[in-house]
Amino acid sequence: MSRALLVVDIQNDFTEGGALAVAGGAEVARRVSAYLAEHRAEYALVLASRDWHNAEGDNGGHFAAPGEAPNFTTTWPVHCVAGTEGAEFHPALILAPGDGYVYKGSGIPAYSLFEGVPGDAAGPLAAEPALPIAEYLREAGITGVDVVGIATDHCVRATALDARAAGLEVRVLSDLIAGVAPEPSRHALSELRAAGVLIEATA
């Protein structure tokens, strides 16, 4: 089986001190880097996603309207605006030059890595129509993925469910994720198990 590691949204705005901080986010960045240092050879591909929202507008209703409070379910405070420090990967996340980048949420709500488009370290690649991520993984011969990152109850959940829907064997590495809140995170992991996702610790 040829596997890929999907690194979901380990960005400054989703870690301590960010606009949508998740407790334990910085530790996840460190742990994922340590895991990659030891296990990179086990993966044919490493793909890292980034929220990459437009500075203008509400990104399809993803950002709460000016003067309105976000509900933290379908609307959110401004975060991960393209080109800002908040949208950058956390400095403790160490990626290699050959790793792939996926950008999502430019003008539309997007949670799953599979909703994104390919890019490089500078941003999305817009010269050609984007190959859907699921198709890209199939063409690369990937049959299974491991999912890590932030947040368990939102983008990790959505990414793992989409990976299963694409016919991939999916593991979520439980010591390399962090959730917004305990109860929704537990519910998300239960939902993933019911969908056939393996929840396993690395140790």
C-alpha positions as CSV (number, residue, x, y, z in Angstrom):
1,M,0.0,0.0,0.0
2,S,1.3,3.4,-1.0
3,R,0.4,6.0,1.7
4,A,0.3,9.8,2.0
5,L,0.5,11.9,5.1
6,L,-2.1,14.7,5.1
7,V,-1.1,17.6,7.3
8,V,-4.2,19.7,8.0
9,D,-4.0,23.5,8.7
10,I,-1.1,23.7,11.2
11,Q,-1.1,27.5,10.9
12,N,-0.5,30.4,13.2
13,D,-4.1,31.5,13.4
14,F,-5.1,28.0,14.6
15,T,-2.4,27.8,17.3
16,E,-2.0,29.6,20.6
17,G,-2.1,33.4,20.1
18,G,-3.9,33.1,16.8
19,A,-7.3,34.4,15.7
20,L,-8.9,31.0,16.2
21,A,-6.5,29.5,18.6
22,V,-6.7,25.8,19.5
23,A,-5.2,24.7,22.7
24,G,-2.3,22.3,22.0
25,G,-1.9,23.5,18.4
26,A,1.7,24.5,18.8
27,E,2.5,21.1,20.4
28,V,0.9,19.4,17.5
29,A,3.2,21.3,15.2
30,R,6.2,20.1,17.2
31,R,5.0,16.5,17.3
32,V,4.2,16.3,13.6
33,S,7.7,17.6,12.8
34,A,9.2,15.0,15.1
35,Y,7.1,12.3,13.6
36,L,8.1,13.3,10.0
37,A,11.8,13.3,11.0
38,E,11.4,9.6,12.0
39,H,8.7,8.3,9.6
40,R,9.0,10.3,6.4
41,A,10.3,7.3,4.4
42,E,7.0,5.5,5.1
43,Y,5.1,8.0,2.9
44,A,5.1,8.4,-0.9
45,L,3.6,11.9,-0.5
46,V,3.3,14.6,2.2
47,L,0.6,17.2,1.5
48,A,0.1,20.1,3.9
49,S,-3.1,22.2,3.7
50,R,-3.6,25.9,4.5
51,D,-6.7,28.0,4.9
52,W,-6.1,30.8,2.5
53,H,-9.0,33.3,2.7
54,N,-9.5,36.4,0.6
55,A,-8.9,39.7,2.4
56,E,-11.9,41.3,0.8
57,G,-15.5,40.1,1.4
58,D,-16.7,37.4,3.7
59,N,-15.5,34.4,1.7
60,G,-18.9,33.1,0.8
61,G,-20.3,33.7,4.3
62,H,-17.4,32.0,6.1
63,F,-16.4,35.2,7.9
64,A,-19.1,36.7,10.1
65,A,-20.5,39.9,8.7
66,P,-19.2,43.2,10.1
67,G,-20.9,44.0,13.3
68,E,-22.2,40.4,13.7
69,A,-20.9,37.9,16.2
70,P,-19.6,34.6,14.6
71,N,-21.5,31.5,15.6
72,F,-18.4,29.3,15.5
73,T,-20.3,26.7,13.5
74,T,-20.8,28.2,10.1
75,T,-19.4,31.7,10.6
76,W,-16.0,32.6,12.0
77,P,-13.9,35.6,12.9
78,V,-11.5,36.8,10.2
79,H,-8.6,34.3,10.1
80,C,-5.9,32.9,7.8
81,V,-6.1,35.7,5.3
82,A,-3.8,35.1,2.3
83,G,-0.4,36.5,2.7
84,T,-0.7,37.3,6.4
85,E,1.3,35.9,9.3
86,G,-1.8,34.2,10.6
87,A,-2.0,32.1,7.4
88,E,1.6,31.0,7.6
89,F,2.5,27.5,8.9
90,H,3.4,27.4,12.6
91,P,7.2,27.9,12.8
92,A,7.6,24.5,14.6
93,L,6.1,22.7,11.6
94,I,9.1,21.6,9.5
95,L,8.3,20.6,5.9
96,A,10.7,19.3,3.3
97,P,11.3,21.0,-0.1
98,G,9.5,18.1,-1.9
99,D,6.3,18.3,0.2
100,G,3.1,19.4,-1.5
101,Y,0.9,22.3,-0.6
102,V,-2.9,22.6,-0.7
103,Y,-4.8,25.9,-0.4
104,K,-8.5,26.1,0.5
105,G,-11.2,28.6,1.3
106,S,-10.4,31.4,-1.2
107,G,-13.8,33.0,-1.5
108,I,-15.8,30.0,-0.3
109,P,-16.2,28.1,2.9
110,A,-13.9,25.0,2.8
111,Y,-12.9,22.7,5.6
112,S,-11.5,19.5,3.9
113,L,-8.1,19.3,2.4
114,F,-9.9,17.7,-0.5
115,E,-11.7,21.0,-1.3
116,G,-8.4,22.7,-1.9
117,V,-6.2,23.3,-4.9
118,P,-2.5,22.6,-5.3
119,G,0.2,25.2,-4.8
120,D,3.7,25.8,-3.7
121,A,5.2,27.6,-0.7
122,A,4.2,31.0,-2.2
123,G,0.5,30.2,-2.8
124,P,-1.9,28.4,-5.1
125,L,-0.9,27.5,-8.6
126,A,-3.4,29.2,-10.9
127,A,-1.8,28.7,-14.3
128,E,-3.7,25.5,-15.1
129,P,-7.1,24.1,-14.0
130,A,-6.5,22.4,-10.7
131,L,-6.6,18.6,-10.6
132,P,-9.0,17.5,-7.8
133,I,-7.0,16.3,-4.8
134,A,-8.6,12.9,-4.8
135,E,-7.8,12.4,-8.5
136,Y,-4.2,13.6,-7.8
137,L,-3.8,11.0,-5.1
138,R,-5.2,8.3,-7.3
139,E,-2.8,9.2,-10.2
140,A,0.1,9.1,-7.7
141,G,-0.9,5.6,-6.7
142,I,-2.0,6.5,-3.2
143,T,-4.3,3.9,-1.6
144,G,-4.1,5.0,2.1
145,V,-3.7,8.2,4.0
146,D,-2.8,9.3,7.5
147,V,-4.4,12.5,8.7
148,V,-2.9,14.8,11.3
149,G,-3.3,18.5,12.3
150,I,-6.0,21.0,13.4
151,A,-8.8,20.9,14.3
152,T,-10.1,17.5,15.2
153,D,-13.8,18.6,15.2
154,H,-13.6,20.6,12.0
155,C,-11.0,20.3,9.2
156,V,-9.4,17.1,10.4
157,R,-12.9,15.5,10.5
158,A,-13.9,16.8,7.1
159,T,-10.6,15.7,5.5
160,A,-10.8,12.2,6.9
161,L,-14.4,11.8,5.8
162,D,-13.6,13.0,2.3
163,A,-10.6,10.6,2.1
164,R,-13.0,7.7,3.0
165,A,-15.5,8.9,0.4
166,A,-12.6,8.8,-2.2
167,G,-12.1,5.1,-1.4
168,L,-8.9,5.5,0.6
169,E,-7.9,3.6,3.7
170,V,-7.7,6.3,6.4
171,R,-6.0,6.6,9.7
172,V,-6.2,9.6,12.0
173,L,-3.1,9.7,14.3
174,S,-4.7,10.6,17.6
175,D,-1.6,12.1,19.3
176,L,-1.0,14.4,16.3
177,I,-4.3,16.3,16.3
178,A,-5.9,19.0,18.5
179,G,-9.6,19.9,18.7
180,V,-11.4,23.1,19.4
181,A,-13.6,21.6,22.2
182,P,-13.5,18.2,24.0
183,E,-17.1,17.1,23.4
184,P,-17.3,17.9,19.6
185,S,-13.9,16.4,19.2
186,R,-15.0,13.1,20.8
187,H,-18.1,13.2,18.6
188,A,-16.0,13.7,15.5
189,L,-13.8,10.8,16.3
190,S,-16.9,8.6,16.9
191,E,-18.3,9.7,13.6
192,L,-15.0,8.9,11.9
193,R,-14.8,5.4,13.4
194,A,-18.4,4.8,12.2
195,A,-17.2,5.8,8.7
196,G,-14.4,3.2,8.8
197,V,-11.6,5.5,9.8
198,L,-8.9,4.0,12.1
199,I,-8.0,6.2,15.1
200,E,-4.6,5.2,16.2
201,A,-1.8,6.7,18.3
202,T,1.7,6.7,16.9
203,A,3.3,5.2,20.0
